């Protein structure tokens, strides 16, 4: 194991910790007990991430609408079921309205562009901060809300690059699924159809890899290349764990689809923090077993302990 600098125990603040006689819950229930123990903090974390992602998601949805073309949009609007869709899934129209609000005139466009650029640059650092909070809560260690921003700043150089990759990957999948390939001949159309779903498959795996990347980033002082290498190895060597993350993401998406009006509260207050927390909880054990503990053992041997 390379002797990377371990940042796990470099805390400057002390929390209340866990009572010595407190019994830790067992099994899968532990993650939910920990989440709801810190529920109000989690809602705050979720609100921060929601505000940060809103400009990006609004642009993505508006981009999808534009790429569908006016003919497809007019056909959709003319259908009776559109009004039902509009009432049932308000987030689509909310994000479109946000986009068009910041496209009204040149001055507001400048503000919208600045917010969009700020969101793209901050999505990675804030993700690092959120996974730092998930990691420490998993370890039942106190986390201050300010720690999210301090960790975001501390890991900003690597996190910005990963955040840009996050956004680029999401936009790439969006482009694949909103581009009309019907004008291509049959052979090229079949190839693009295959590439579309292959890109989606790669993106689904990347969603798990990024959880490892951010968690390793806030735990070790490592080159970004080595972080990705470790994240990929841990992802593919522990496939049941990604399955838990995918099921969690699918459950959250389905909950919002089948509970459209409650989603007006679920999205800004619950969804992101729940997925991040469960994902961070799932990936921490392999990181601890294969990276943290070997590094601690090596450091203890070097110190003669």
PyMOL commands that set and color helices and strands:
alter all, ss='L'
color gray80, all
select helices_A, chain A and resi 29-37+39-68+70-78+81-88+90-101+106-138+145-154+156-178+186-217+224-237+239-258+263-302
alter helices_A, ss='H'
color red, helices_A
select strands_A, chain A and resi 5-6+220-221
alter strands_A, ss='S'
color yellow, strands_A
deselect
rebuild
show_as cartoon
